[in-house]
């Protein structure tokens, strides 16, 4: 089953194009930065490495009855929390962050920023620009995440309502590094448009029920 199935619903699954396979959870996941309650197989995470930088991410998606989940296991030798949440400051000077991008059921594209000054629970923020050109970030409490530092990097577990998401969803992890370096980026968002092109594919509940005795 494909979220918001449309013209690309019959194309084969392609992880290289950013497609996400979302496993079904029998119970809601605890939002704690770990996916040990997802029931993932040892090889249940996909991996992408940045080009020319020691940054990589392992990731997986899941759904329960109401929510979509995404786990990002980031390998980053220089992890850094957000030093400022001033929307007027350049993001590259503020700290490591994650972009979550998706299209809505009516086809509009949405981008949300995930960043934090300390470990723990956080809400996504949607960057906007006022009519006077002032940059702002609007809190979106429906999109929650838990930022968990681990050895060699950090993990981010994200939860958002399925009803917010149309056909496509993707992410981008950004390591700002030092002031002298350009940020390193890795993820499934289109690098030129910063929009999501990968689909969210969910196993059929009817088929899963039929296969359960096997």
N, C-alpha and C positions, 0 to 999 in steps of 0.2 A: 504494500500500500504506500502511496506517495502523498505527502501533505499537499493539499490543494492541487490534485492531479490535473495536469493540463497537457499542452502540446508535447512536453518532454517526458511524459509519464511512461512511454513505452521504450525509451532508450535504456540500454543495459547499464547496470551499476558501474560507476567509474570513480574509484577513490582519487585517481590523479586529477580528475576534474572537480574534486571537492565534494563529491557525494558522501553523505553521512548515513550509515546504517544504524538505526536507533533500536536497540533491543527493548523488549517489553519487560517492565518490572511488575512483579506481582504485588509488591507493596511500595509505598512512597519511599524514596531514598532520603536518608538523613543528610542534610546539607552541612557537611563538615570538612570539605576539601579532600575527601578520600572516596574512592569508588569501591571499597571492599564489600559494600552491601549491594552492589549491582549484580553479583553473580557472574562476573566476566571470566572467560577462559584465560589461561596464562598468555595466550596470544591475542587477546581481545582488544588490544590498543593498536591503532594505526600510528605511523610515525612520519614526520616531515622534518628535514634538517635545513637550516638556513644555508645559503651559498656564501662562502667566504667569511663565515663567522661561527664561533663555537656555541651556537644556539640551536636547539631542537625542541620539538614538542611531540609527545605521544597523546592521543586523544581518542575519545569514544563518546557515543550519544546513547540516550535511553529515553523511554517514555513510560509514564504511568497513565492512569485514566485521564488526568487533567493537565499534566505538566510535561515539558520537554527538558531533559538534562544534558549537560555537556561537561565532560571532565577533561582538563588540560594538565598534563604532567610536563612541566617545562624544565629542561636542562639548560641552566644559565650560570656560567662561572662568576658573573658579576650582578647578582640580583640586587635590586634597589627599590625600596618603597617610594611612594609619591612624596616629594619634598614640599610641594605646594599644590593646593587645589584651586588656585586662582585661574579662572577660565581665560583670562587675558594673557597668561604666561604661555610661552611655547611649550608644547607637550614634551619635546625632547629635553627640556630643562627641568621637567617636573618629576620624572621617575619612570620606571618600567610600567607598562600598561597593556591591556588587552582590548581589542575591538571585537564587538559582536555585531554582525550585520545580517539582516534577513529582509525578505519582502513580506508584506502583510497579505492577508487573504484578498484585499482589493487591489494588490499589485504595486503599492508604493514601497520604496526602499527605505529602510531604517538602519541607522548606525548608533551603537551605544558604546560608551567608554566604561571600562572596568579598571579601577585603580584604587589604591588604598594607602594610607599612611601607617598602618599597623596591621598585623594579622587579624583575621576574623571575618565576620559577616559584613557584607557591603551591598549597597543598591547600585544598579547601573545608572549612568548619567547620559542624557541625550544632548549633545552640543547643538546650540542654536545661535543665531545672530539676530539681534533686535533691529527694528527699523532704523535705528541710529547707528548701526554698525557695531554695537557692543556685543562681545561674545559672552554667552552664558552656557551653563550646563544645568539642565532640568533633571531632577531626580525622578527615576522611574521605579517606584517601589514594587512593581509586579515582577521585575527582573532582579533576582537576588543571587548573590554569589558568596562563596567562602574562599578566602585567600589563605593558603596554608604553606608556610615556609618548610622546606625539606632540604636534606643534604644535597648540595649541588644544584639547587634551584628552588622551585615552588610549584604548588598545585592549585588550580582554580576549579572549583565545582560550581556550575552555573545552573540555575533553575528559572524557567519562564513558562507562562501558560501556553499550551498548544494553540489556543485560540488566537494568539498574537501572530502566529507564523503562517505564511503562505507556502509556496513551493520550495523556496531556497533559504539556506542558512549557512553562514560561514563565520570564521574567526581569524584574527591576526594577533600574534604575540609580538610585542615590541620591546626590545632591550635597548635602552638609551645609551648604555655604556658610559664612557667618559665624555667630557665636553668637547674633546678634540675629535671624536669619532662620530660618524654618521650612525643613526640607530640601526640595529639589525632587526630584521622582520622575518617572521615565518608564520604560515597559516594557509587557509583555504580561500580567503577573499581574493578577488581579482586584483593583482598589484597595480594595474593602471587605472581602474575605475573605483577601487576600494569597495566594490559591491559583491554580494554573494551570488555565486553561479552554481554552487553545489546543491544538490537536492537532499531532502530529508526523507529517507525511505524506512518505513516501519513494517515489520512482519505482520501478516494478516492474523488478526485475533482468532478468526474461525479456523485457519490452517494450524495455528499453534495449538488450539484446543484439540484438534483432530490428531495431531502428532504426539500430544502429551503422553498417552499410554505407551508409546514406543521409546 
